Each structure stands twice: as structure tokens, then as C-alpha cells.
């Protein structure tokens, strides 16, 4: 089902979480360009439209003009300077969003080759909860999971026990 090097565990957990809270009949706007996870949602029967690569820190038209009932944002908010702004502008009443959690033993992610692939934020769970609440969302459900690797060393051992991903289902207050 997945191509080589896909984060199978993360995708499976994300898809299961979405299925728990969103019905196949609801239209989804996925923040971010078409990606393997949005394609997986479509293969699972969901109707998904994606944003087109616009700068979501300054261009809110995708969420303002959408008639989707649900917005999904999988590992997007950590790339934004001001995720609060787009969260306030979402018209949909349901949100499923995931973020990588800040790891005390590792610095924030920054690609050396792709200037857009950097994390401005790596949240602790309480910080992400607070951001959503301040933007007018009520968290209904949440889940965390680890991201172990098969490498040798102290950090790979810590990754077996330390949650790396955090996903929430929230509704408008």
C-alpha cells in the first residue's frame, strides 16, 4: 500500500484517528500540497482538496473560500511563523491536526537543501493545545505516539520511549 520509505506507522495512526472522528461523506480541505497522506485519505474514500503551496502565514484564501466541513493539517503548523492566524480564519467547524513534538534531546528540524522544509516551531503538547484554544477550537480527542528508528545510539533508544507525534481532533467553540 505504501511506497518505499513511507512513514507507515505515522500514516496508519493518522488514518485511524481520522476515521474515528470524520465520516467519509464530509468534505476535507487538507492544508498543504497534494501529498502521500492526502492520497491515502482519498484511497480510503474521503473527498480531499489540498491547498496549492501558497504561503499560509499570509494568504488565508484557501480556508476562507473553502466549503469543506473539515480541515486537516498534518505536520504543517510547525512550518508556519504564525499558525494562530490561519487557525482563526478556518471556516470549517472540525479540525484534525498533527504536529511533531519537541524533543528535549534533539534540535528542531532544518533541511540543509530545502529552505522551505524547516520547523519554526516544535511544540510541546500543552503549547499546541493552548494555541488551538486561543484560536477558538475545543479539543475533543488527542493522541501521541513514538517514532522509533533502527539506528544505534542514545537518541534512537530515547525515540522508542519518547512521543514524537501529537494529533488532535477539535471543533469550533
C-alpha positions in Angstrom: 0.0 0.0 0.0 2.9 2.4 0.7 5.9 3.3 -1.4 9.4 2.6 0.0 10.5 4.9 2.8 7.0 6.0 3.7 6.4 6.6 7.4 3.9 3.7 7.6 3.3 3.8 11.3 2.6 7.5 11.3 0.3 7.2 8.2 -1.6 4.3 9.8 -2.1 6.0 13.1 -3.2 9.2 11.4 -5.7 7.4 9.1 -7.1 5.5 12.0 -7.5 8.7 14.0 -9.3 10.5 11.1 -11.6 7.5 10.6 -12.6 7.7 14.3 -13.8 11.3 14.0 -14.6 12.1 10.4 -17.2 10.4 8.2 -16.3 9.6 4.6 -19.1 11.9 3.4 -17.6 15.1 4.9 -15.5 17.2 2.6 -11.9 17.8 3.7 -9.6 20.7 3.0 -6.0 19.5 3.7 -3.5 22.3 4.4 -0.5 21.6 2.2 0.0 20.5 -1.4 -1.1 17.0 -2.5 1.0 14.5 -0.6 1.0 10.8 0.2 -1.2 11.2 3.2 -3.9 13.1 1.4 -3.8 10.5 -1.4 -4.2 7.8 1.3 -7.2 9.6 2.6 -8.7 9.7 -0.9 -8.0 5.9 -1.4 -9.9 5.4 1.9 -13.0 7.1 0.4 -12.6 10.6 1.7 -13.1 13.7 -0.5 -10.0 15.7 -0.1 -8.9 19.0 -1.7 -5.5 20.4 -1.0 -4.1 23.9 -0.8 -1.7 24.8 -3.7 1.5 25.8 -2.0 0.6 29.4 -1.1 2.2 30.9 2.0 -0.3 30.1 4.7 1.2 32.7 7.0 0.0 35.5 4.8 -2.6 34.0 2.3 -5.7 32.7 4.0 -7.9 32.5 0.9 -7.8 28.7 0.8 -9.6 28.4 4.2 -11.7 31.5 3.7 -13.1 30.3 0.3 -13.5 26.6 1.2 -16.8 25.0 1.8 -15.2 21.9 3.4 -16.7 20.7 6.7 -13.3 19.6 7.9 -9.7 21.0 7.7 -6.8 18.7 8.2 -3.3 19.8 8.8 -0.7 17.1 9.1 2.7 18.4 10.1 2.1 21.8 8.7 1.8 24.2 11.6 5.4 23.7 12.7 6.5 25.3 9.4 4.4 28.5 9.9 5.7 31.5 11.7 2.1 32.4 12.9 -0.1 29.3 12.8 -2.6 31.2 15.1 -3.6 33.4 12.1 -4.7 30.6 9.8 -6.4 28.7 12.7 -8.6 31.8 13.3 -9.5 32.1 9.6 -10.7 28.5 9.1 -14.4 28.4 8.4 -14.9 24.7 8.8 -16.2 23.5 12.2 -13.9 20.5 12.5 -10.1 20.2 12.6 -7.8 17.3 12.6 -4.2 18.4 13.1 -0.9 16.7 13.9 2.5 18.2 14.8 5.9 16.8 15.7 6.5 17.2 19.4 9.6 19.0 20.7 12.3 16.5 21.7 14.4 17.6 24.6 17.3 15.5 23.2 17.2 16.8 19.7 17.3 20.2 18.0 14.5 21.5 15.8 14.4 20.0 12.3 16.0 22.1 9.5 16.7 20.8 6.0 20.0 21.8 4.6 18.9 21.5 1.0 15.2 22.8 1.0 14.8 26.2 2.5 11.0 25.7 2.9 11.5 22.4 4.9 12.2 23.8 8.3 10.4 23.8 11.6 9.8 27.3 13.0 8.0 25.6 16.0 8.3 22.2 17.6 5.5 22.2 20.1 5.0 20.6 23.5 1.5 19.1 23.7 0.3 21.8 26.1 1.6 24.6 23.7 -0.3 23.2 20.8 -3.4 22.8 22.9 -3.2 26.4 24.1 -2.7 27.6 20.5 -5.8 25.8 19.4 -7.9 27.0 22.3 -6.8 30.6 21.8 -7.7 30.4 18.1 -11.3 29.3 19.1 -11.0 25.5 19.0 -12.2 22.9 21.6 -10.1 19.8 21.7 -12.3 16.7 21.7 -9.7 14.0 21.4 -5.9 13.7 21.3 -3.2 11.0 20.8 0.6 10.8 20.9 2.9 8.1 19.6 6.6 7.4 19.3 8.8 7.3 16.2 11.5 4.7 16.8 14.3 4.1 14.4 16.5 1.1 13.8 19.7 3.1 14.3 22.2 2.6 17.1 22.8 5.3 19.7 21.4 7.1 22.7 18.8 9.2 20.6 17.4 6.1 18.8 16.9 4.5 22.2 15.2 7.6 23.6 12.9 7.7 20.5 11.5 4.3 21.4 10.0 5.8 24.6 9.5 9.5 23.9 6.4 10.5 21.9 7.3 12.3 18.7 3.9 12.9 17.1 0.7 14.5 18.5 -2.6 14.6 16.8 -5.9 16.3 17.9 -9.5 16.4 16.8 -11.0 19.8 17.6 -14.3 21.5 17.0 -15.1 25.2 16.8 -16.2 26.6 20.2 
